Amino acid sequence: MKKINQPLNIMKIGVLWFYLFALIAHFFAPEGYSIINNNFSQLGPQGYDLAWIMQIAFIGSAILWLYGLYLNNKTPVLHTSVAWMFLGISIFIVFAGIFKTTLPELQLPLSSQSTLEKDIHLFAAHGSQLLGLIILLEHIKYSTGEVKKMHMRILVALFVLSIIFQFGPFMGLTQRILAFTHSFWTLTYLNVYKA
């Protein structure tokens, strides 16, 4: 148990937590939901009675990251700047879990606050992605050799996938590839550099 109860391990468990509950949410997806065209957030849209599954995915993963940061504060292993950025990501993810997006295909009547809630969710989602990219840039700055090359490859892949996600077709499929790529990097390379 002591080996698991380490900052980096807890934060990596947070990543796996998100995917576990996102997978469960796929089995209870709203009618009209498409893995090809709809993103993770739309598995738990406003007005959907099973939206709480995705809220558990978001908020649970963020709580695990916050716990990992608490452990890191007691026994620092994360670089200070990375720890602060992960704190920001955790806060953004909590907001993404509290404030839900919409799913137009669901065609449920929503309150006048639905646009504001969707905008907060979108802001939180983009904010967490931006901080994640900054963490990757931090790793590129301080890495050398093959590890630095791998960071660069991941950065190029994330950049290309982000453009496709924003402007191309198949938003759901592209977001999943984008998320898995970033998660692979987090699980494999988080904090592998010397400042």
C-alpha positions as CSV (number, residue, x, y, z in Angstrom):
1,M,0.0,0.0,0.0
2,K,2.9,2.4,0.8
3,K,4.2,2.0,-2.8
4,I,0.8,3.0,-4.2
5,N,0.4,5.9,-1.8
6,Q,3.0,8.0,-3.6
7,P,2.2,11.3,-5.4
8,L,2.9,10.2,-9.0
9,N,1.2,6.8,-8.5
10,I,-1.9,8.5,-7.1
11,M,-2.0,10.9,-10.0
12,K,-1.7,8.2,-12.5
13,I,-4.5,6.3,-10.8
14,G,-6.5,9.5,-11.3
15,V,-6.0,9.1,-15.0
16,L,-7.2,5.5,-14.9
17,W,-10.1,6.5,-12.8
18,F,-11.4,8.9,-15.4
19,Y,-11.2,6.2,-18.2
20,L,-12.9,3.6,-16.0
21,F,-15.9,5.8,-15.4
22,A,-15.9,7.1,-18.9
23,L,-16.0,3.5,-20.1
24,I,-19.0,2.8,-17.8
25,A,-20.7,6.0,-19.1
26,H,-20.4,4.7,-22.7
27,F,-22.6,1.7,-21.8
28,F,-25.3,4.2,-20.6
29,A,-24.8,6.9,-23.3
30,P,-27.7,9.1,-24.1
31,E,-29.8,8.2,-27.1
32,G,-28.3,9.8,-30.1
33,Y,-24.8,9.8,-28.7
34,S,-22.1,8.8,-31.2
35,I,-18.5,7.8,-30.3
36,I,-17.4,9.1,-33.7
37,N,-19.0,12.5,-33.4
38,N,-19.5,13.3,-29.7
39,N,-16.9,13.9,-27.1
40,F,-16.5,12.5,-23.6
41,S,-18.2,15.4,-22.0
42,Q,-21.4,14.7,-23.9
43,L,-21.7,11.4,-22.2
44,G,-23.0,13.4,-19.2
45,P,-24.9,16.3,-20.7
46,Q,-27.3,18.7,-19.1
47,G,-30.7,17.3,-18.6
48,Y,-29.6,13.7,-18.8
49,D,-30.5,11.6,-15.7
50,L,-27.3,9.5,-15.9
51,A,-24.9,12.5,-16.3
52,W,-23.6,11.7,-12.8
53,I,-21.5,8.9,-14.2
54,M,-19.3,11.3,-16.1
55,Q,-19.4,13.7,-13.1
56,I,-17.8,10.9,-11.1
57,A,-15.2,10.5,-13.8
58,F,-14.3,14.1,-13.8
59,I,-14.5,15.0,-10.1
60,G,-13.1,11.6,-8.9
61,S,-10.0,11.9,-11.1
62,A,-9.5,15.5,-9.9
63,I,-9.8,14.5,-6.3
64,L,-7.2,11.8,-6.8
65,W,-4.9,14.4,-8.4
66,L,-5.5,16.8,-5.5
67,Y,-4.6,14.0,-3.1
68,G,-1.5,13.2,-5.1
69,L,-0.6,16.9,-4.8
70,Y,-1.2,16.8,-1.1
71,L,1.2,13.8,-0.8
72,N,3.7,15.7,-3.0
73,N,3.5,18.7,-0.6
74,K,4.6,16.4,2.2
75,T,7.3,14.6,0.2
76,P,8.1,16.6,-3.0
77,V,8.8,14.6,-6.1
78,L,7.0,16.8,-8.7
79,H,8.8,19.9,-9.9
80,T,7.2,22.9,-8.3
81,S,6.0,24.5,-11.5
82,V,4.4,21.1,-12.6
83,A,2.7,20.7,-9.2
84,W,1.2,24.2,-9.5
85,M,0.0,23.5,-13.1
86,F,-1.5,20.2,-11.9
87,L,-3.4,22.1,-9.2
88,G,-4.8,24.3,-11.9
89,I,-5.8,21.3,-14.0
90,S,-7.5,19.6,-11.0
91,I,-9.5,22.8,-10.3
92,F,-10.5,23.0,-14.0
93,I,-11.5,19.3,-14.0
94,V,-13.7,19.8,-10.9
95,F,-15.5,22.7,-12.8
96,A,-15.8,20.5,-15.9
97,G,-17.5,17.9,-13.7
98,I,-19.8,20.3,-11.9
99,F,-20.8,22.3,-15.0
100,K,-22.1,20.1,-17.8
101,T,-22.1,20.6,-21.6
102,T,-25.1,20.0,-23.8
103,L,-25.9,17.3,-26.3
104,P,-28.1,18.8,-29.1
105,E,-29.2,15.3,-30.2
106,L,-30.8,14.7,-26.8
107,Q,-33.4,17.5,-27.5
108,L,-34.3,18.1,-23.9
109,P,-35.7,21.5,-22.8
110,L,-32.9,23.3,-20.9
111,S,-33.1,26.3,-18.6
112,S,-31.9,29.8,-19.6
113,Q,-28.7,29.0,-17.6
114,S,-27.7,26.1,-19.9
115,T,-25.6,28.3,-22.2
116,L,-23.6,29.8,-19.2
117,E,-23.1,26.3,-17.8
118,K,-21.9,25.0,-21.1
119,D,-19.5,27.9,-21.5
120,I,-18.0,27.3,-18.0
121,H,-17.6,23.6,-18.9
122,L,-15.9,24.5,-22.2
123,F,-13.6,27.1,-20.5
124,A,-12.6,24.5,-17.9
125,A,-12.0,21.8,-20.5
126,H,-9.8,24.1,-22.6
127,G,-8.0,25.4,-19.6
128,S,-7.0,22.0,-18.4
129,Q,-5.8,21.0,-21.9
130,L,-3.7,24.2,-22.1
131,L,-2.1,23.5,-18.8
132,G,-1.4,20.0,-19.8
133,L,0.4,21.2,-22.9
134,I,2.5,23.7,-20.8
135,I,3.5,20.8,-18.6
136,L,4.7,18.9,-21.7
137,L,6.6,22.0,-22.8
138,E,8.3,22.2,-19.4
139,H,9.4,18.6,-19.8
140,I,10.8,19.3,-23.3
141,K,12.7,22.3,-21.9
142,Y,14.5,20.2,-19.2
143,S,14.8,16.9,-21.0
144,T,17.6,15.5,-23.1
145,G,18.3,12.6,-25.5
146,E,15.6,10.1,-26.3
147,V,13.2,11.3,-23.6
148,K,13.3,14.8,-25.1
149,K,12.6,13.3,-28.6
150,M,9.7,11.4,-27.3
151,H,8.3,14.5,-25.7
152,M,8.7,16.4,-29.0
153,R,6.8,13.6,-30.9
154,I,4.0,13.7,-28.4
155,L,3.8,17.5,-28.7
156,V,3.6,17.3,-32.5
157,A,0.9,14.6,-32.2
158,L,-1.1,16.6,-29.7
159,F,-0.9,19.8,-31.8
160,V,-2.0,18.0,-35.0
161,L,-4.8,16.2,-33.2
162,S,-6.0,19.4,-31.5
163,I,-6.3,21.1,-34.8
164,I,-8.2,18.2,-36.3
165,F,-10.4,18.1,-33.1
166,Q,-11.3,21.8,-33.4
167,F,-11.8,22.1,-37.1
168,G,-12.1,18.6,-38.6
169,P,-14.7,15.9,-38.8
170,F,-15.2,13.0,-36.4
171,M,-14.8,15.1,-33.2
172,G,-15.5,12.2,-30.9
173,L,-13.0,9.9,-32.4
174,T,-10.3,12.6,-32.7
175,Q,-10.9,13.6,-29.0
176,R,-10.4,10.0,-27.9
177,I,-7.1,9.7,-29.8
178,L,-6.0,13.1,-28.4
179,A,-7.0,12.1,-24.8
180,F,-5.3,8.7,-25.0
181,T,-2.1,10.2,-26.5
182,H,-1.9,12.8,-23.6
183,S,-2.8,10.1,-21.1
184,F,-0.1,7.7,-22.4
185,W,2.4,10.5,-22.0
186,T,1.2,11.3,-18.4
187,L,1.3,7.7,-17.4
188,T,4.7,7.1,-18.9
189,Y,6.7,10.3,-18.7
190,L,5.3,12.6,-16.0
191,N,8.1,14.2,-14.1
192,V,10.9,12.5,-16.1
193,Y,13.4,15.3,-16.3
194,K,15.9,17.0,-14.1
195,A,15.6,20.8,-13.5
